[in-house]
Amino acid sequence: MTDEWQDTPEEDGITLGPEAALEREIAKSKALKVERLQLKDRVEQLTTQNRSLSDQLEALKQKWASSTDGREHSIHKAETSSSRPLQSTHRFLPNRWAFILLAFNLAAIGILLLFLLQKPTP
């Protein structure tokens, strides 16, 4: 006769009967259901909190964008107006240097010709 007992020993070292084991499993099941419901409520709370924070973030982004839009526009105007003369001077800088070098070389040639013409001839 091979009767296998499948009773689980408790922490106290006492083996429970089938009714006590069933009651224990029912209690565990109820505790898990309660925990699951608590977690579900917590998830709903966090979801609503997340939505409200997202809405606040969007409202702050729009408020910031509207408040800085005018400033950025005026700053952008100031930057473009101040950057245009710099760009134009940089654009014409090689031409200006070429003109300055040409004038310097012509002056040098003129001075050399004067010295050559003033030199007494033998």
URLINBEL-V522558 format. One record per residue. N is the residue number from 0. PSI is psi in whole degrees, -180 to 180 (999 if undefined). OMEGA is omega as a letter, one per 20 degrees, with the letter a starting at -180 (NA if undefined). Layout:
# URLINBEL-V522558
<<N & PSI & OMEGA> <N & PSI & OMEGA>>
This chain:
# URLINBEL-V522558
<<0 & 118 & a> <1 & 86 & r> <2 & 118 & r> <3 & 120 & r> <4 & 130 & r> <5 & 35 & r> <6 & 137 & r> <7 & 133 & r> <8 & 145 & r> <9 & 178 & a> <10 & -29 & a> <11 & -8 & a> <12 & 10 & r> <13 & 134 & r> <14 & 129 & a> <15 & 155 & r> <16 & 175 & a> <17 & -36 & a> <18 & -43 & r> <19 & -39 & r> <20 & -39 & r> <21 & -43 & r> <22 & -39 & r> <23 & -43 & r> <24 & -38 & r> <25 & -43 & r> <26 & -42 & r> <27 & -43 & a> <28 & -43 & r> <29 & -42 & r> <30 & -40 & r> <31 & -38 & r> <32 & -43 & r> <33 & -43 & r> <34 & -40 & r> <35 & -42 & r> <36 & -40 & r> <37 & -42 & r> <38 & -38 & r> <39 & -44 & r> <40 & -41 & r> <41 & -40 & r> <42 & -41 & r> <43 & -42 & r> <44 & -45 & a> <45 & -35 & r> <46 & -45 & r> <47 & -38 & r> <48 & -40 & r> <49 & -43 & r> <50 & -45 & a> <51 & -39 & r> <52 & -37 & r> <53 & -41 & r> <54 & -42 & r> <55 & -40 & r> <56 & -44 & r> <57 & -42 & r> <58 & -42 & r> <59 & -37 & r> <60 & -44 & r> <61 & -40 & r> <62 & -43 & r> <63 & -42 & a> <64 & -40 & a> <65 & -35 & a> <66 & -32 & a> <67 & -9 & a> <68 & -46 & r> <69 & -42 & r> <70 & -43 & r> <71 & -37 & r> <72 & -44 & r> <73 & -37 & r> <74 & -41 & r> <75 & -40 & r> <76 & -44 & a> <77 & -40 & r> <78 & -43 & a> <79 & -38 & r> <80 & -36 & r> <81 & -25 & a> <82 & -22 & a> <83 & -45 & r> <84 & -36 & r> <85 & -41 & r> <86 & -40 & a> <87 & -37 & r> <88 & -36 & r> <89 & -34 & a> <90 & -39 & a> <91 & 2 & a> <92 & -46 & r> <93 & -37 & r> <94 & -40 & r> <95 & -43 & r> <96 & -40 & r> <97 & -42 & r> <98 & -42 & r> <99 & -44 & r> <100 & -39 & r> <101 & -44 & r> <102 & -41 & r> <103 & -45 & a> <104 & -40 & r> <105 & -39 & r> <106 & -41 & r> <107 & -42 & r> <108 & -41 & r> <109 & -43 & r> <110 & -43 & r> <111 & -41 & r> <112 & -38 & r> <113 & -45 & r> <114 & -36 & r> <115 & -37 & a> <116 & -30 & a> <117 & -14 & a> <118 & 128 & a> <119 & 140 & r> <120 & 135 & a> <121 & 999 & NA>>
